């Protein structure tokens, strides 16, 4: 049974921050050709404003060096690879959202590392040298790209210091933040800096401790950052990790909780809140990332997250990613919007659809938003369901009445789900090849495209009437645009001569 909705003629601004920022693996991956190819795809189809990742100061980027001469250690900063990476981002229309981390080999205070690529997560052996590294890097970027450009790049101090990404204590993170934030402002007080970049462990303890420390010591703090994942505890099985997912509203509630904590501090309450990582699973070996379920599930988050967060950065745009070893096959449960071979995953279309949403929100519920620009409606619908759950999953049906934009219009619908924009299913049908030949790659790229259909709309009493059905684990976008019908200008055109074309 369809849900009847009479859509109003006007609404309120749609707080849609889906394209503000996207995540990447460590920055050194930007030296790989396929990484750049994937960046071109998402910037062509989505256009993210910022990109944020780890490893700015890791040794594969190679900035911090110490050279011995005449029995003395001399600090040297090498920006060769950094320049290539920043050039790549800017040439592709995205700016860096800089994360300060991890620790260079010559500045480490211990040997604790994370990931396959062994990022060092210990505090600096010298906080003064750490601050000088930040100053030198930012001053170089200003020299190369211009001060007015670089002051638009936000800076986040470290990554998830409340878990294994930081070998120090909470108080040592506060010290790192103090040295880092003051170094940033020394370069230019207009550069925005923030933290604490925590994930969902001891959230209230860390947020309140961080806020109170910054207030007590009058530290620079321009925005708040945190991460959100919605997976329950993992189950390891061979090459893969599996989870059950919490409701997508779990993340929405985390955002509300963060805002409530911020509201207790007048100096903090109105600061921007940036979610610098979010996804379902927090492991790049979870098949959920490759599914049509993911596309529909993430749509529910994007539909409302902008009410509470100024950005929410999907982790990540590309499967060129090596936290848990080099990817083993084209589909391996990686975080990316784009799989190896430049194959768009279903969830890539979630962001593409939201990038096309109108600026005015006319209607929203748990499965649908209706938005509008001056002469266009954009409707996005989704229906997610965990297929391991044996309960029935009904289609979501809508009967929509939309105020007319003109006597005639076209309705264009793009659908993700089932056999459409589902290359994971096609890869399975191909026998799950580990390495793709050209023919297999062509088949998978074709399989990654949504189904597109269209039909004419004729207003009835000033209203367009449309029926919309969203099956289980499907995502769709409907665009409705007025048509300037010029058929009468084609003299002698006879539809009956075209086998009954209307």
Secondary structure, 3 states (H helix, E strand, C coil): CCEEEECCCCCEECCCCCCCEEECCCHHHHHCHHHHHHHHHHHHHCCCCEEECCCCCCCCCCCEEEEEECCEEEEEECCHHHHHHHHHHHHCCCEECEEECCCCHHHECCCCEECCCCEECCCECCHHHHHHHHHHHHHHHHHHHCHHHHCCCCEEECCCCCCCCCCCCHHHHHHHHHHHHHHHHHHCCCCCEEEEEECCCCHHHHHHHHHHHHHHCCCCCCEEEEEEECECCCEEECCEEECCECCCHHHHHHHHHHHHHHHCCCCCCCCEEEEEEEECCCCCCCHHHHCHHHHHHHHHHHCCHHHCCCEEEECCCECCCCCCCCCCCCCCCCCCCEECCCEECHHHHHHHHHHCCCCEEEEECCCEEEEEECCEEEEEEEECCCCCCCCCCCCEEEEEEEECCCCEEEEEEEEEECCECCHHHHHHHCCCCCCCCHHHHHHHHHHCCCEEEEEEEECECCEEEEEEEECCCEEEEEEEEECCCCHHHCCCCCHHHHCCCC
